[in-house]
Amino acid sequence: MKSEGVSEGDFVYMVGYLLGLADLDWHYPIVRSGSITRIRDTIEGRKSTFLLDILNFPGSSGSPVVTRPEMAAVEGTQPLGKAYVIGIISGFLPYAGGVSNDTGERGNLVQNSGLAVCVSSECIQEAIEDDLEKRSII
């Protein structure tokens, strides 16, 4: 991702079957769009996950995240000319507090912040290679 210039503000798509929703005839997945909100720690090798501003729900875990090709970019960054799979959704970033939307109850409620946690494609590739090596396949 570093060599391609992936950075905060880049637009992405998530492709999956959130909440089990799919076309009953063709079983097409649902595509949602969002943007990268925090990836610097991942690119610099300090974390294996990064954050997206993309609403995800149960069933979204395992959904691939693909960059959107662009001609323009945020100042100080370079545009991504091609689509890249940069990771998979592993869940959402929760926050506690507030008022329940359903009951109006106040308290320490855990809710979806609207930020998704994404495991980087590099981390996934390393895990696969480590497993294959342990099994003496490569």
Buried (B, 14 or more C-beta within 10 A) or exposed (E): BEEBBBBBBBBBBBBBBBEEEBEEEEEEBBEBEBBBBBBEEBBEEEBBBBBBBBBBBEBBBEBBBBBBEEEEBEEEBEEBEEEBEBBBBBBBBEEEEEEEEEEEEEEEBEBBBBBBBBBBBBBBEEEEEEEEEEEEEE
